Amino acid sequence: MTVAQSIRAATRQLSSTSDTARLDAELLMAHALGVSRSDMLLRHMDAPAPESFAALAERRARHEPLAYILGHAEFYGRTFTVTPDVLIPRGDSETVVQASLEAAPQEGRVLDLGIGSGALLLTLLAERPGLTGVGIDFSLGAVAVAAANAAMLGVAERAQIVHRDWHTAGWAADLGKFELVIANPPYVEQDAALEPDVRDFEPASALFAGPDGLDDYRLIIPQLRQLLTDSGGAVLEIGSTQADNITQLSQEAGFCVALHHDLGGRPRALVLR
């Protein structure tokens, strides 16, 4: 079959898996051809489809996320390498970046708790050249992915990425203080119903946080004071139904709290001062 015919067939195949079946098929085909989607649409639609395309479409038909198949995802206008060791960056998390840019000084230190792919911290460093950052993660795979992304984005000299676990006593003893702490911790309820794309493929340790999804906030928030300078603040990503509970936890720890909504109008980030 030609590229065009194979894309149409894959679109039908993926229609029960994806709400963006045609786009998925086109992106997978461009990946198989080794060209951009726009170049494919302009120049390659009548060419023979590569043999590797069928296997890629089958992976997507089994609900494997497109970003893992392609090996990258877009976030805040930049491309990040992703693997199954890290959560796929989502557009909703851009709210955390926007809130952080408002909260952060032009110069200073930023700590990212659970750096994952590096989407949050590395975007801040790329957007604000006067910042330096430390990113921690308990996953060695995530540390490797974030380090690769720091190098790819040209911010590696300003990003220290280390293997740490905030569940362990003394994990931050040698890190000093920061003008800003950011975090997108696990916040999904343990028995939450998730789409198979997420449930079966993304790392559970980065998703689930106890029966109410608040276990990691209960650990992180009381530790923030020892991490922040006197004028510092924190930005936490939250689940869309968690604003009241996490606000209460933050106020009990002595913080003033401001809520930011994502583009869909859902609660998405809390700024703690």
VEXZA-682975 format. One record per residue (C-alpha): residue in three letters; z, y, x. Coordinates in steps of 0.1 Angstrom, whole numbers, plus 5000, padded with zeros to 4 digits. Each point is the difference from the previous one (the first is absolute). Layout:
<recs>
- ala Z Y X
...
</recs>
This chain:
<recs>
- met 5000 5000 5000
- thr 4996 5036 5010
- val 5029 5023 5006
- ala 4996 5016 4966
- gln 4998 4966 4982
- ser 5031 4987 5018
- ile 5019 5032 4992
- arg 4992 4995 4963
- ala 5010 4964 5001
- ala 5033 5008 5017
- thr 5007 5028 4976
- arg 4999 4974 4972
- gln 5021 4976 5020
- leu 5027 5027 5007
- ser 5001 5015 4965
- ser 5031 4980 4990
- thr 5017 5007 5033
- ser 4995 5037 5005
- asp 4997 5032 4980
- thr 4976 5012 5026
- ala 4978 4969 5004
- arg 4967 5018 5008
- leu 5017 5022 5026
- asp 5018 4970 5015
- ala 4967 4981 5003
- glu 4983 5029 5016
- leu 5027 5005 5026
- leu 5001 4963 5008
- met 4963 4999 5004
- ala 5000 5031 5023
- his 5027 4983 5020
- ala 4980 4968 5003
- leu 4969 5020 5011
- gly 5020 5021 5025
- val 4989 5033 4985
- ser 5015 5027 4979
- arg 4998 4998 4962
- ser 4977 5030 4998
- asp 4977 4987 5026
- met 4998 4967 4982
- leu 4992 5016 4967
- leu 4973 5021 5016
- arg 4983 4975 5024
- his 5011 4964 4995
- met 4998 4991 4963
- asp 4968 4980 5004
- ala 5011 4982 5031
- pro 5011 4963 4999
- ala 5038 4998 4993
- pro 5020 4987 5030
- glu 5014 4965 4998
- ser 5035 5013 5006
- phe 5001 5020 4968
- ala 5006 4971 4976
- ala 5033 4991 5018
- leu 5012 5036 4999
- ala 4993 5002 4962
- glu 5018 4967 4995
- arg 5031 5014 5018
- arg 5000 5030 4977
- ala 4995 4977 4970
- arg 5033 4983 5010
- his 5017 5034 4997
- glu 5003 5006 5037
- pro 5002 5038 5003
- leu 4968 5018 5011
- ala 5019 5018 5028
- tyr 5011 4968 5016
- ile 4965 4986 4999
- leu 4985 5031 5015
- gly 5029 5005 5024
- his 5005 5037 4992
- ala 5010 5024 4972
- glu 4996 5038 4995
- phe 5030 5022 4998
- tyr 5002 5038 4999
- gly 4964 5002 5013
- arg 5005 4977 5029
- thr 4993 4963 5006
- phe 5029 4977 5008
- thr 4998 4964 5013
- val 5018 4977 4976
- thr 5010 4963 5003
- pro 5021 4977 4978
- asp 5030 5011 5021
- val 5000 5034 4983
- leu 4998 5015 4965
- ile 4967 5015 4992
- pro 5003 5038 4999
- arg 4997 5014 4965
- gly 4989 5034 4987
- asp 5033 5004 4983
- ser 5017 5002 5034
- glu 4981 5031 5008
- thr 5026 5018 4979
- val 5025 4991 5028
- val 4977 5015 5026
- gln 4996 5032 4980
- ala 5038 5003 4994
- ser 5007 4993 5036
- leu 4976 5027 5012
- glu 5018 5024 4978
- ala 5034 4989 5013
- ala 4992 4996 5037
- pro 5001 5028 5026
- gln 4970 5008 5021
- glu 5017 4983 5029
- gly 5026 4973 5002
- arg 5007 4963 4997
- val 4992 4977 4971
- leu 5014 4965 4994
- asp 4981 4975 4978
- leu 5022 4972 4986
- gly 4976 4971 4995
- ile 4969 5013 5016
- gly 4977 4971 4989
- ser 4964 5010 5007
- gly 5012 5035 5011
- ala 4983 5018 4971
- leu 5028 5024 4993
- leu 5013 5008 5035
- leu 4966 5001 5018
- thr 4985 5021 4973
- leu 5028 5026 5004
- leu 4995 5000 5038
- ala 4962 5004 4995
- glu 5005 5028 4976
- arg 5027 5018 5020
- pro 4994 5000 5038
- gly 5035 5014 5007
- leu 5018 4969 4987
- thr 5010 4969 5018
- gly 5010 4968 4983
- val 5019 4968 5002
- gly 4990 4971 4977
- ile 5021 4969 4996
- asp 4992 4967 4983
- phe 5017 4966 5001
- ser 4966 4983 4999
- leu 4984 4996 5034
- gly 4966 4996 4983
- ala 5005 5034 4984
- val 5011 5016 5033
- ala 4967 4988 5016
- val 4979 5013 4971
- ala 5017 5034 5000
- ala 4996 5002 5038
- ala 4963 4992 4997
- asn 4995 5027 4973
- ala 5019 5026 5021
- ala 4976 4994 5029
- met 4970 5001 4976
- leu 5011 5033 4985
- gly 5007 5016 5034
- val 5037 5005 4994
- ala 5015 4972 5021
- glu 5015 5024 5026
- arg 5021 5016 4972
- ala 5010 4967 4982
- gln 5026 4976 5012
- ile 4998 4968 4979
- val 5029 4976 5004
- his 5012 4967 4986
- arg 5032 5007 4981
- asp 5018 4989 4969
- trp 5021 5025 4980
- his 5020 4971 4986
- thr 5015 4994 5035
- ala 5030 5020 5013
- gly 4992 5025 5027
- trp 4963 4999 4995
- ala 4996 5038 5004
- ala 5026 5006 5028
- asp 4975 5010 5026
- leu 4975 5019 4978
- gly 5017 5034 4997
- lys 4996 5024 4971
- phe 4969 5011 4980
- glu 4988 5030 4981
- leu 4985 4976 4974
- val 5005 4964 4990
- ile 4974 4984 4978
- ala 5000 4965 4984
- asn 4980 4979 4976
- pro 5025 4971 4999
- pro 4997 4968 4979
- tyr 5007 5011 4964
- val 4986 4973 4977
- glu 5024 4981 4978
- gln 5003 4964 5010
- asp 4987 4986 4968
- ala 4973 5027 4993
- ala 4967 4988 4987
- leu 4973 5010 5025
- glu 4963 4996 5001
- pro 4989 4969 5021
- asp 4983 5023 5025
- val 5034 5014 5009
- arg 5023 4970 4993
- asp 4980 4974 5018
- phe 4988 5020 5030
- glu 5021 5030 5010
- pro 5032 4994 5020
- ala 5029 4992 4976
- ser 5025 5014 5025
- ala 4984 5035 4997
- leu 4999 4998 4962
- phe 5032 4985 4985
- ala 5035 5015 5002
- gly 5024 4981 4978
- pro 5004 4997 4962
- asp 4996 5038 4993
- gly 4978 5009 5030
- leu 5027 5022 5015
- asp 5016 4979 5027
- asp 4983 5018 5029
- tyr 5007 5035 4986
- arg 5037 4990 4999
- leu 4998 4993 5037
- ile 4978 5029 5011
- ile 5014 5029 4982
- pro 5036 4998 5014
- gln 4985 4998 5035
- leu 4979 5032 4997
- arg 5026 5025 5010
- gln 5005 4984 5034
- leu 4962 5001 5005
- leu 4993 5036 4989
- thr 5005 5033 5018
- asp 5021 5025 4981
- ser 4969 5016 4985
- gly 4981 4968 4995
- gly 4989 4982 4969
- ala 4986 4967 4988
- val 4971 4990 4978
- leu 5002 4966 4982
- glu 4973 4983 4981
- ile 5013 4985 4967
- gly 4988 4978 4972
- ser 4989 5019 4969
- thr 5031 4990 4980
- gln 5026 5005 5028
- ala 5004 5037 5002
- asp 5033 5003 4981
- asn 5017 4971 5019
- ile 4990 5011 5034
- thr 5008 5036 4993
- gln 5035 4989 4991
- leu 5003 4980 5032
- ser 4989 5030 5020
- gln 5023 5025 4983
- glu 5029 4977 5005
- ala 4992 5001 5037
- gly 5001 5038 4999
- phe 4963 5009 4998
- cys 4981 5024 4978
- val 4970 4983 4985
- ala 4965 5012 4990
- leu 4975 4978 4982
- his 4962 5000 5006
- his 4975 4983 4977
- asp 4968 4983 5010
- leu 4965 5008 4987
- gly 5006 4978 4970
- gly 5031 5020 4991
- arg 5024 4972 5010
- pro 5032 5006 5020
- arg 4991 4990 5035
- ala 5020 5018 5027
- leu 5035 5014 5004
- val 5008 5028 5025
- leu 5036 4999 5012
- arg 5017 5029 5017
</recs>
